[in-house]
Amino acid sequence: MTLNEIIKITNVITGKATPSNILEFLKTEYYSQSKGVTITFGEMDLFYYINATNKEFRELEANQNALNSLRQIKNILGPIA
């Protein structure tokens, strides 16, 4: 089930409109490395979206760890003239 489908079902169940920022997000494109295509978030299957998001968080955490390591090295080396 895609995110677009889930949003439609949620609208029917709750009777509430979807916030505009969510609708815009669903139109945002994402490049799928595993599929080799660009798709919108709204076209993503829920489980695929969760896996893709988890991957992004893992990569973000790895980048943050690398940045922290570089800052520690910079502090050890001190100012470079």
BELWOJO-V664765 format. One record per residue. N is the residue number from 1. RES is the residue in one small letter. D_CENTER is the distance of its C-alpha to the mean C-alpha in whole Angstrom. Layout:
[[N & RES & D_CENTER] [N & RES & D_CENTER]]
This chain:
[[1 & m & 18] [2 & t & 15] [3 & l & 13] [4 & n & 16] [5 & e & 19] [6 & i & 18] [7 & i & 17] [8 & k & 21] [9 & i & 22] [10 & t & 21] [11 & n & 23] [12 & v & 26] [13 & i & 26] [14 & t & 25] [15 & g & 27] [16 & k & 25] [17 & a & 23] [18 & t & 19] [19 & p & 18] [20 & s & 18] [21 & n & 15] [22 & i & 13] [23 & l & 15] [24 & e & 14] [25 & f & 10] [26 & l & 11] [27 & k & 13] [28 & t & 11] [29 & e & 11] [30 & y & 9] [31 & y & 11] [32 & s & 12] [33 & q & 13] [34 & s & 15] [35 & k & 16] [36 & g & 17] [37 & v & 16] [38 & t & 14] [39 & i & 13] [40 & t & 12] [41 & f & 9] [42 & g & 12] [43 & e & 14] [44 & m & 12] [45 & d & 14] [46 & l & 13] [47 & f & 13] [48 & y & 11] [49 & y & 8] [50 & i & 9] [51 & n & 9] [52 & a & 7] [53 & t & 4] [54 & n & 8] [55 & k & 8] [56 & e & 6] [57 & f & 7] [58 & r & 11] [59 & e & 11] [60 & l & 10] [61 & e & 13] [62 & a & 15] [63 & n & 15] [64 & q & 16] [65 & n & 19] [66 & a & 20] [67 & l & 20] [68 & n & 22] [69 & s & 24] [70 & l & 25] [71 & r & 26] [72 & q & 28] [73 & i & 30] [74 & k & 30] [75 & n & 32] [76 & i & 34] [77 & l & 35] [78 & g & 36] [79 & p & 36] [80 & i & 37] [81 & a & 40]]
